[in-house]
């Protein structure tokens, strides 16, 4: 049932983003006087269609994708011939209007994706939100997996340090730390830490993770081993653990933070003898972990840090929404360059299956962790990210994509005559081959992703 809910939420989320994109093309076309023959959400055979004022609105069988069919958008041969004969093309046809108007229609989709992201983030910041997050206190990876040194070790960081700023940017949570490190691989960064009440400055140079392209320095988050809740019927539940318990030690080994549990579980012990502080009283419990394909199931949810973002007034919310959208846009554009730096493309490039799963997974996790409003906020935040990514991908100057069409119309506008149909056909054929190849590659990566899940 949980998997079905993830899929449904994912399809709903992607449908919203695609609807916004195609709505942008639709409105851009109508504003420029271009006729629209069909507007569809989803591909394949229509399972619903209705014609209103000359436009057939459709709901496709496959909900991943959509399209806005403009009048005569592929009639290059006819437009070229009429141009040679000195005749005017149909003024409501996509190719009958000026290149400038066609560019506006093509830009409508990506532009609406950006506007959608700004509006979503404006609403989120305007309503205020509370999220589960992690503190800026760290644990060195080398202490849990002492196989190699990491940039954090070389910089002199220690377990228990608090990273309070990186490159002058304040880092109140572990998410803030990850966000900065991820986009600054192979770049030296000044880091301010707090250690035993003293502030020190270190210099860290993140390594690039070849599987994702993100920077990493070899740190985990620090979480005190307080149990927030246990899953019903799980090993923790059967052991009698309760929300509010503080685990002091496991098998005689002190447990200063939750990451220390990973080190204990590496040996796959058959039984965990726990010493617990429950409401100031010491007690003991025995937990039998379940190991499945190298993963361990305990059924424990650790107590996270609740981070409250207060409501902002409308002008400040709009400003914050625009700033967050622009920041994400710039980071996403910069991330495209990582595709050419030897990263594992099967993990870095996501197809429709993986994106659907991630949208549903993020939404489901949000609903389960914090209730309806937090789940809605989490899903909306993630959809704004997908919307920005869709904007950027469609603006790439590749055939068939909006960016390729805009490039073609710019050339036509400079030449002041339509491009030859053979050139257009070759350009579009190349685009179809590239897109199909990319889709097949992405789907292959999706299959590997689902197999790993």
Order of alpha helices (4+ residues) and beta strands (2+ residues): alpha-beta-beta-alpha-alpha-beta-beta-alpha-alpha-beta-beta-alpha-beta-beta-beta-beta-beta-beta-alpha-beta-beta-alpha-beta-beta-beta-beta-beta-beta-alpha-alpha-alpha-alpha-alpha-alpha
